[in-house]
């Protein structure tokens, strides 16, 4: 199974990511390329409103990978989603996620269902009314 999946839902203007396992730097760089490409795709369609990060199978990462996450987030700051829901398996994962994503509105959940429900509420708040 691939260590990550990155996809977009253009109708919802949502970035979806699944992250698994412990990453080395080549894995991170492959992820960063797909992540950046997806953000640019969403930008061409009005920008990212939402992001769903499924990290239920994501291991605690090395300091080097964590630092690169932070750099990629900073490099893409203008393109990041307005609201991000992260599903993480443990407190240490949550702490790493919070450290990397400190510049965005990011909430942590224990289930995909809770995260998706929160994003639905956010979508209703973020979508302009006609």
Buried (B, 14 or more C-beta within 10 A) or exposed (E): EEBBBBEBEEEBBBBBBBBBBEBEEEBBEBBBEBBBEBBEBBBEEEBBBBBBBBBBEBBEBBEEBBEBBBEBBEEBEEBBBBBBBBBBBBEEBBEBBEEBBEEBEBEBBEEBEBBBEBBEEBBEEBEEEE
